[in-house]
Amino acid sequence: IAIFVVAAGIGLIAFSPMIEQTAHRTPLVFLALVPLVWTALRHDPRVTATAAVILSGFAVWGTFAGGGPFLWAGFNESFVLLMMFIVSAAIPSLMLSSMATQLQDSYAMLERKVEERTHRLELANLAKSRFIAVASHDLRQPLHALGLFVAQLREHLDSPERTRIVQQIDDAVTNLDDL
């Protein structure tokens, strides 16, 4: 609603035959670009086209009623200038609106892909953590048993060479357990 009110207000200011046309008022016609660019960047092409129709309606009304910035030429020339202005303002605005909408759609699609891949990464991370927990448990059981066997060997030691070998086995078990 605000866009349409602004477009109608600018249409009255820039194109109305009720306001006296002076040389200082002619550049006000470029105010018509403001609602077109505003709608092009903020809304879809349908809203931009509606704002262009509102502004065009005021411009045609003003020119037809004998006022507006394009009346300095003859009647036919005024309408040619008016149509050139409308086309040169509306078509780029519609193209900009279309590109902005496409950009927003692409951004939304990328956001969905990022969320999907983040979810997949979280699931993969959870699966990795479970795998590591299971692997750690499965590796610790034989190491624990090996440690018990080394403890039994230590109780029945007869020679220094056997003691040294048992100590090396125990060191290897400790290192494996740390891993």
Order of alpha helices (4+ residues) and beta strands (2+ residues): alpha-alpha-alpha-alpha-alpha
